[in-house]
Amino acid sequence: MKSMNEIISITNSFLVDEFEADADAIKPKADLKVVLDLDSLDYIDLVVALENNFHFKVQPGDFAPLVTFQDFYNYIESQIARKETV
């Protein structure tokens, strides 16, 4: 299982590389949607990036409760844990 530090490192790396996010703006309590300036097409790209990097399926509606980057990291961690217990 990946540690939270590994999850954060991998996630921040693809957010900076693929979404041109400002690395300095990516902080645990920062607003995910505001920092990444996501539109509907960006969400599709984000789903693909998550599935490719962490090998789990994102379900419709999974992003609705995610507000901060910490919420996002916690979501990824929970999905990895869930996948490993199946």
The first five atom37 places (N, CA, C, CB, O) and aatype in JSON, in Angstrom:
{
  "aatype": [12, 11, 15, 12, 2, 6, 9, 9, 15, 9, 16, 2, 15, 13, 10, 19, 3, 6, 13, 6, 0, 3, 0, 3, 0, 9, 11, 14, 11, 0, 3, 10, 11, 19, 19, 10, 3, 10, 3, 15, 10, 3, 18, 9, 3, 10, 19, 19, 0, 10, 6, 2, 2, 13, 8, 13, 11, 19, 5, 14, 7, 3, 13, 0, 14, 10, 19, 16, 13, 5, 3, 13, 18, 2, 18, 9, 6, 15, 5, 9, 0, 1, 11, 6, 16, 19],
  "atom_mask": [
    [1, 1, 1, 1, 1],
    [1, 1, 1, 1, 1],
    [1, 1, 1, 1, 1],
    [1, 1, 1, 1, 1],
    [1, 1, 1, 1, 1],
    [1, 1, 1, 1, 1],
    [1, 1, 1, 1, 1],
    [1, 1, 1, 1, 1],
    [1, 1, 1, 1, 1],
    [1, 1, 1, 1, 1],
    [1, 1, 1, 1, 1],
    [1, 1, 1, 1, 1],
    [1, 1, 1, 1, 1],
    [1, 1, 1, 1, 1],
    [1, 1, 1, 1, 1],
    [1, 1, 1, 1, 1],
    [1, 1, 1, 1, 1],
    [1, 1, 1, 1, 1],
    [1, 1, 1, 1, 1],
    [1, 1, 1, 1, 1],
    [1, 1, 1, 1, 1],
    [1, 1, 1, 1, 1],
    [1, 1, 1, 1, 1],
    [1, 1, 1, 1, 1],
    [1, 1, 1, 1, 1],
    [1, 1, 1, 1, 1],
    [1, 1, 1, 1, 1],
    [1, 1, 1, 1, 1],
    [1, 1, 1, 1, 1],
    [1, 1, 1, 1, 1],
    [1, 1, 1, 1, 1],
    [1, 1, 1, 1, 1],
    [1, 1, 1, 1, 1],
    [1, 1, 1, 1, 1],
    [1, 1, 1, 1, 1],
    [1, 1, 1, 1, 1],
    [1, 1, 1, 1, 1],
    [1, 1, 1, 1, 1],
    [1, 1, 1, 1, 1],
    [1, 1, 1, 1, 1],
    [1, 1, 1, 1, 1],
    [1, 1, 1, 1, 1],
    [1, 1, 1, 1, 1],
    [1, 1, 1, 1, 1],
    [1, 1, 1, 1, 1],
    [1, 1, 1, 1, 1],
    [1, 1, 1, 1, 1],
    [1, 1, 1, 1, 1],
    [1, 1, 1, 1, 1],
    [1, 1, 1, 1, 1],
    [1, 1, 1, 1, 1],
    [1, 1, 1, 1, 1],
    [1, 1, 1, 1, 1],
    [1, 1, 1, 1, 1],
    [1, 1, 1, 1, 1],
    [1, 1, 1, 1, 1],
    [1, 1, 1, 1, 1],
    [1, 1, 1, 1, 1],
    [1, 1, 1, 1, 1],
    [1, 1, 1, 1, 1],
    [1, 1, 1, 0, 1],
    [1, 1, 1, 1, 1],
    [1, 1, 1, 1, 1],
    [1, 1, 1, 1, 1],
    [1, 1, 1, 1, 1],
    [1, 1, 1, 1, 1],
    [1, 1, 1, 1, 1],
    [1, 1, 1, 1, 1],
    [1, 1, 1, 1, 1],
    [1, 1, 1, 1, 1],
    [1, 1, 1, 1, 1],
    [1, 1, 1, 1, 1],
    [1, 1, 1, 1, 1],
    [1, 1, 1, 1, 1],
    [1, 1, 1, 1, 1],
    [1, 1, 1, 1, 1],
    [1, 1, 1, 1, 1],
    [1, 1, 1, 1, 1],
    [1, 1, 1, 1, 1],
    [1, 1, 1, 1, 1],
    [1, 1, 1, 1, 1],
    [1, 1, 1, 1, 1],
    [1, 1, 1, 1, 1],
    [1, 1, 1, 1, 1],
    [1, 1, 1, 1, 1],
    [1, 1, 1, 1, 1]
  ],
  "atom_positions": [
    [[0.84, -1.19, 0.0], [0.0, 0.0, 0.0], [0.88, 1.25, 0.0], [-0.95, 0.0, 1.22], [1.91, 1.31, 0.67]],
    [[0.46, 2.23, -0.75], [1.22, 3.48, -0.82], [0.98, 4.31, 0.45], [0.82, 4.29, -2.07], [-0.13, 4.35, 0.98]],
    [[2.04, 4.96, 0.91], [1.9, 5.85, 2.06], [1.24, 7.15, 1.59], [3.29, 6.13, 2.72], [1.19, 7.44, 0.4]],
    [[0.75, 7.93, 2.55], [0.14, 9.22, 2.21], [1.17, 10.12, 1.52], [-0.43, 9.91, 3.47], [0.81, 10.86, 0.6]],
    [[2.42, 10.08, 1.96], [3.46, 10.9, 1.32], [3.65, 10.51, -0.15], [4.78, 10.77, 2.07], [3.84, 11.37, -1.0]],
    [[3.6, 9.2, -0.44], [3.72, 8.75, -1.83], [2.52, 9.21, -2.66], [3.85, 7.21, -1.9], [2.68, 9.65, -3.8]],
    [[1.34, 9.11, -2.08], [0.12, 9.54, -2.77], [0.21, 11.03, -3.1], [-1.14, 9.25, -1.9], [-0.09, 11.45, -4.22]],
    [[0.62, 11.82, -2.12], [0.74, 13.27, -2.32], [1.77, 13.58, -3.39], [1.1, 13.98, -1.0], [1.54, 14.43, -4.25]],
    [[2.91, 12.92, -3.34], [3.98, 13.15, -4.3], [3.54, 12.82, -5.72], [5.22, 12.33, -3.94], [3.73, 13.62, -6.64]],
    [[2.94, 11.65, -5.91], [2.48, 11.22, -7.23], [1.39, 12.17, -7.74], [1.95, 9.76, -7.18], [1.42, 12.6, -8.89]],
    [[0.44, 12.48, -6.87], [-0.68, 13.34, -7.25], [-0.2, 14.73, -7.65], [-1.69, 13.44, -6.11], [-0.57, 15.25, -8.7]],
    [[0.61, 15.34, -6.79], [1.09, 16.68, -7.08], [1.91, 16.71, -8.37], [1.93, 17.22, -5.92], [1.84, 17.67, -9.13]],
    [[2.67, 15.65, -8.6], [3.48, 15.58, -9.82], [2.61, 15.61, -11.07], [4.34, 14.3, -9.8], [2.89, 16.38, -11.99]],
    [[1.56, 14.78, -11.12], [0.74, 14.79, -12.34], [-0.14, 16.03, -12.42], [-0.13, 13.54, -12.4], [-0.51, 16.45, -13.52]],
    [[-0.48, 16.63, -11.3], [-1.25, 17.88, -11.35], [-0.41, 19.01, -11.94], [-1.74, 18.27, -9.95], [-0.92, 19.83, -12.71]],
    [[0.86, 19.06, -11.58], [1.76, 20.08, -12.12], [2.06, 19.79, -13.58], [3.07, 20.14, -11.3], [2.03, 20.7, -14.41]],
    [[2.36, 18.53, -13.9], [2.74, 18.17, -15.27], [1.58, 18.23, -16.26], [3.33, 16.78, -15.29], [1.71, 18.78, -17.35]],
    [[0.45, 17.66, -15.88], [-0.65, 17.51, -16.82], [-1.69, 18.63, -16.75], [-1.33, 16.22, -16.59], [-2.39, 18.88, -17.73]],
    [[-1.79, 19.29, -15.6], [-2.8, 20.33, -15.43], [-2.19, 21.72, -15.27], [-3.67, 20.02, -14.22], [-2.88, 22.71, -15.06]],
    [[-0.86, 21.77, -15.38], [-0.13, 23.02, -15.27], [-0.48, 23.77, -14.0], [-0.39, 23.89, -16.47], [-0.55, 25.0, -13.99]],
    [[-0.7, 23.02, -12.93], [-1.0, 23.63, -11.64], [0.26, 24.25, -11.05], [-1.6, 22.58, -10.66], [1.37, 23.77, -11.28]],
    [[0.07, 25.31, -10.3], [1.18, 25.97, -9.61], [1.52, 25.13, -8.38], [0.8, 27.45, -9.21], [0.72, 25.02, -7.46]],
    [[2.71, 24.54, -8.38], [3.11, 23.66, -7.28], [3.02, 24.35, -5.92], [4.53, 23.15, -7.5], [2.69, 23.71, -4.92]],
    [[3.32, 25.63, -5.88], [3.26, 26.38, -4.62], [1.83, 26.58, -4.12], [3.94, 27.72, -4.78], [1.62, 26.8, -2.93]],
    [[0.87, 26.5, -5.02], [-0.53, 26.69, -4.64], [-1.18, 25.4, -4.15], [-1.32, 27.24, -5.81], [-2.25, 25.44, -3.54]],
    [[-0.53, 24.27, -4.41], [-1.09, 22.98, -3.99], [-0.73, 22.74, -2.53], [-0.55, 21.81, -4.89], [0.38, 22.32, -2.2]],
    [[-1.7, 23.04, -1.67], [-1.53, 22.86, -0.23], [-2.72, 22.07, 0.29], [-1.41, 24.25, 0.51], [-3.81, 22.16, -0.28]],
    [[-2.53, 21.28, 1.36], [-3.62, 20.42, 1.83], [-4.97, 21.12, 2.03], [-3.23, 19.8, 3.11], [-6.01, 20.54, 1.72]],
    [[-4.97, 22.35, 2.53], [-6.24, 23.03, 2.8], [-6.71, 23.93, 1.66], [-6.12, 23.84, 4.05], [-7.75, 24.58, 1.78]],
    [[-5.95, 23.98, 0.56], [-6.35, 24.8, -0.58], [-7.53, 24.17, -1.31], [-5.16, 24.99, -1.56], [-7.7, 22.95, -1.31]],
    [[-8.35, 25.0, -1.92], [-9.52, 24.55, -2.67], [-9.08, 23.93, -4.0], [-10.5, 25.72, -2.92], [-8.5, 24.59, -4.85]],
    [[-9.37, 22.66, -4.15], [-8.97, 21.88, -5.33], [-9.47, 22.51, -6.63], [-9.49, 20.46, -5.21], [-8.7, 22.68, -7.57]],
    [[-10.75, 22.84, -6.68], [-11.35, 23.34, -7.92], [-10.83, 24.72, -8.28], [-12.87, 23.37, -7.8], [-10.66, 25.03, -9.46]],
    [[-10.59, 25.56, -7.28], [-10.1, 26.91, -7.54], [-8.66, 26.87, -8.02], [-10.21, 27.78, -6.26], [-8.32, 27.51, -9.02]],
    [[-7.8, 26.13, -7.32], [-6.37, 26.08, -7.68], [-6.18, 25.47, -9.06], [-5.57, 25.28, -6.64], [-5.37, 25.95, -9.85]],
    [[-6.92, 24.41, -9.35], [-6.76, 23.74, -10.64], [-7.59, 24.37, -11.75], [-7.14, 22.28, -10.5], [-7.39, 24.06, -12.93]],
    [[-8.52, 25.27, -11.4], [-9.38, 25.94, -12.37], [-10.02, 24.9, -13.29], [-8.57, 26.97, -13.19], [-9.9, 24.98, -14.52]],
    [[-10.71, 23.94, -12.69], [-11.26, 22.81, -13.43], [-12.57, 23.15, -14.14], [-11.49, 21.65, -12.5], [-13.46, 23.77, -13.58]],
    [[-12.65, 22.71, -15.4], [-13.93, 22.74, -16.11], [-14.35, 21.28, -16.34], [-13.83, 23.54, -17.47], [-13.64, 20.36, -15.92]],
    [[-15.46, 21.08, -16.99], [-15.98, 19.71, -17.13], [-15.03, 18.79, -17.88], [-17.32, 19.73, -17.83], [-14.92, 17.61, -17.54]],
    [[-14.34, 19.29, -18.88], [-13.38, 18.46, -19.61], [-12.17, 18.13, -18.74], [-12.93, 19.16, -20.91], [-11.6, 17.04, -18.84]],
    [[-11.76, 19.07, -17.88], [-10.64, 18.81, -16.99], [-10.96, 17.68, -16.02], [-10.29, 20.08, -16.21], [-10.07, 16.91, -15.65]],
    [[-12.23, 17.58, -15.6], [-12.6, 16.48, -14.71], [-12.39, 15.14, -15.38], [-14.05, 16.63, -14.25], [-11.96, 14.18, -14.74]],
    [[-12.7, 15.06, -16.65], [-12.48, 13.8, -17.39], [-10.99, 13.48, -17.41], [-13.05, 13.91, -18.84], [-10.6, 12.34, -17.18]],
    [[-10.17, 14.48, -17.69], [-8.71, 14.28, -17.69], [-8.22, 13.88, -16.3], [-7.99, 15.56, -18.16], [-7.31, 13.05, -16.17]],
    [[-8.81, 14.47, -15.27], [-8.42, 14.15, -13.9], [-8.77, 12.7, -13.56], [-9.1, 15.1, -12.91], [-7.98, 12.0, -12.93]],
    [[-9.93, 12.25, -13.99], [-10.34, 10.84, -13.78], [-9.35, 9.91, -14.46], [-11.78, 10.59, -14.32], [-8.91, 8.93, -13.87]],
    [[-9.0, 10.22, -15.71], [-8.06, 9.38, -16.46], [-6.7, 9.35, -15.76], [-7.9, 9.9, -17.91], [-6.09, 8.29, -15.62]],
    [[-6.23, 10.51, -15.31], [-4.94, 10.58, -14.61], [-4.96, 9.76, -13.33], [-4.58, 12.03, -14.29], [-4.0, 9.05, -13.03]],
    [[-6.05, 9.85, -12.57], [-6.17, 9.05, -11.34], [-6.15, 7.56, -11.66], [-7.46, 9.41, -10.57], [-5.41, 6.8, -11.04]],
    [[-6.96, 7.16, -12.62], [-7.05, 5.74, -12.96], [-5.72, 5.21, -13.48], [-8.15, 5.52, -14.01], [-5.34, 4.07, -13.18]],
    [[-4.99, 6.01, -14.26], [-3.7, 5.58, -14.79], [-2.62, 5.52, -13.72], [-3.27, 6.52, -15.9], [-1.78, 4.62, -13.73]],
    [[-2.63, 6.46, -12.8], [-1.58, 6.52, -11.79], [-1.83, 5.6, -10.59], [-1.44, 7.93, -11.3], [-0.88, 5.1, -9.99]],
    [[-3.09, 5.38, -10.26], [-3.39, 4.62, -9.04], [-4.17, 3.34, -9.29], [-4.15, 5.48, -8.09], [-4.38, 2.57, -8.36]],
    [[-4.6, 3.08, -10.51], [-5.21, 1.81, -10.91], [-6.47, 1.46, -10.14], [-4.21, 0.7, -10.75], [-6.63, 0.34, -9.66]],
    [[-7.37, 2.43, -10.01], [-8.7, 2.15, -9.5], [-9.69, 2.92, -10.35], [-8.83, 2.54, -7.98], [-9.34, 3.91, -11.0]],
    [[-10.94, 2.46, -10.34], [-11.99, 3.1, -11.13], [-12.64, 4.21, -10.32], [-13.04, 2.06, -11.59], [-13.01, 4.01, -9.16]],
    [[-12.77, 5.37, -10.92], [-13.46, 6.49, -10.3], [-14.94, 6.36, -10.65], [-12.87, 7.87, -10.78], [-15.3, 6.16, -11.81]],
    [[-15.78, 6.48, -9.64], [-17.22, 6.36, -9.85], [-17.85, 7.74, -10.05], [-17.88, 5.64, -8.65], [-17.36, 8.73, -9.51]],
    [[-18.93, 7.8, -10.83], [-19.62, 9.09, -11.0], [-20.02, 9.64, -9.63], [-20.87, 8.93, -11.92], [-20.52, 8.91, -8.78]],
    [[-19.8, 10.89, -9.45], [-20.18, 11.53, -8.19], [-19.11, 11.5, -7.12], [0.0, 0.0, 0.0], [-19.27, 12.12, -6.07]],
    [[-18.0, 10.78, -7.36], [-16.94, 10.69, -6.35], [-16.34, 12.04, -6.01], [-15.85, 9.76, -6.83], [-15.91, 12.26, -4.87]],
    [[-16.29, 12.95, -6.98], [-15.63, 14.24, -6.74], [-16.53, 15.25, -6.02], [-15.18, 14.83, -8.05], [-16.04, 16.24, -5.49]],
    [[-17.84, 15.0, -5.99], [-18.77, 15.96, -5.41], [-18.39, 16.4, -3.99], [-20.15, 15.36, -5.39], [-18.43, 17.6, -3.71]],
    [[-18.03, 15.48, -3.08], [-17.71, 15.93, -1.72], [-16.28, 16.44, -1.53], [-17.96, 14.81, -0.77], [-15.93, 16.88, -0.44]],
    [[-15.46, 16.38, -2.56], [-14.06, 16.76, -2.43], [-13.9, 18.27, -2.61], [-13.19, 16.01, -3.46], [-14.24, 18.81, -3.66]],
    [[-13.39, 18.93, -1.57], [-13.22, 20.38, -1.63], [-11.75, 20.76, -1.62], [-13.94, 21.04, -0.45], [-11.3, 21.54, -2.46]],
    [[-11.0, 20.2, -0.68], [-9.59, 20.56, -0.54], [-8.69, 19.49, -1.13], [-9.24, 20.78, 0.94], [-9.13, 18.38, -1.45]],
    [[-7.42, 19.84, -1.27], [-6.46, 18.83, -1.74], [-6.37, 17.69, -0.73], [-5.07, 19.47, -1.95], [-6.2, 16.54, -1.13]],
    [[-6.49, 17.99, 0.57], [-6.46, 16.92, 1.57], [-7.62, 15.95, 1.36], [-6.5, 17.5, 3.0], [-7.45, 14.74, 1.48]],
    [[-8.81, 16.49, 1.05], [-9.96, 15.62, 0.73], [-9.61, 14.71, -0.45], [-11.23, 16.47, 0.41], [-9.92, 13.52, -0.45]],
    [[-8.96, 15.29, -1.44], [-8.57, 14.55, -2.65], [-7.58, 13.44, -2.31], [-7.96, 15.51, -3.7], [-7.74, 12.31, -2.76]],
    [[-6.55, 13.77, -1.52], [-5.56, 12.76, -1.11], [-6.24, 11.66, -0.29], [-4.41, 13.42, -0.29], [-5.95, 10.48, -0.49]],
    [[-7.12, 12.03, 0.62], [-7.82, 11.04, 1.45], [-8.69, 10.13, 0.59], [-8.7, 11.74, 2.52], [-8.77, 8.92, 0.83]],
    [[-9.34, 10.71, -0.42], [-10.14, 9.92, -1.35], [-9.28, 8.88, -2.06], [-10.84, 10.84, -2.38], [-9.65, 7.71, -2.14]],
    [[-8.13, 9.31, -2.57], [-7.23, 8.39, -3.27], [-6.78, 7.28, -2.32], [-6.01, 9.15, -3.83], [-6.79, 6.11, -2.69]],
    [[-6.39, 7.66, -1.11], [-5.93, 6.67, -0.14], [-7.03, 5.65, 0.16], [-5.48, 7.36, 1.16], [-6.77, 4.45, 0.23]],
    [[-8.26, 6.12, 0.34], [-9.37, 5.21, 0.65], [-9.67, 4.28, -0.53], [-10.63, 6.01, 1.02], [-10.0, 3.11, -0.33]],
    [[-9.56, 4.79, -1.76], [-9.81, 3.96, -2.94], [-8.73, 2.88, -3.11], [-9.89, 4.83, -4.2], [-9.03, 1.75, -3.49]],
    [[-7.5, 3.24, -2.83], [-6.4, 2.27, -2.9], [-6.61, 1.18, -1.85], [-5.02, 2.96, -2.7], [-6.47, -0.01, -2.14]],
    [[-6.95, 1.59, -0.64], [-7.19, 0.63, 0.45], [-8.36, -0.28, 0.12], [-7.45, 1.37, 1.78], [-8.31, -1.49, 0.35]],
    [[-9.42, 0.3, -0.43], [-10.6, -0.48, -0.79], [-10.26, -1.5, -1.88], [-11.74, 0.45, -1.27], [-10.71, -2.64, -1.83]],
    [[-9.48, -1.07, -2.85], [-9.09, -1.97, -3.95], [-8.26, -3.14, -3.42], [-8.3, -1.19, -5.02], [-8.4, -4.27, -3.88]],
    [[-7.4, -2.85, -2.44], [-6.49, -3.89, -1.93], [-7.21, -4.89, -1.02], [-5.34, -3.25, -1.17], [-6.69, -5.98, -0.8]],
    [[-8.37, -4.54, -0.5], [-9.1, -5.46, 0.37], [-10.11, -6.31, -0.4], [-9.81, -4.7, 1.46], [-10.71, -7.22, 0.16]],
    [[-10.29, -5.99, -1.68], [-11.26, -6.75, -2.51], [-10.64, -8.03, -2.99], [-11.74, -5.91, -3.71], [-11.29, -8.8, -3.7]]
  ]
}
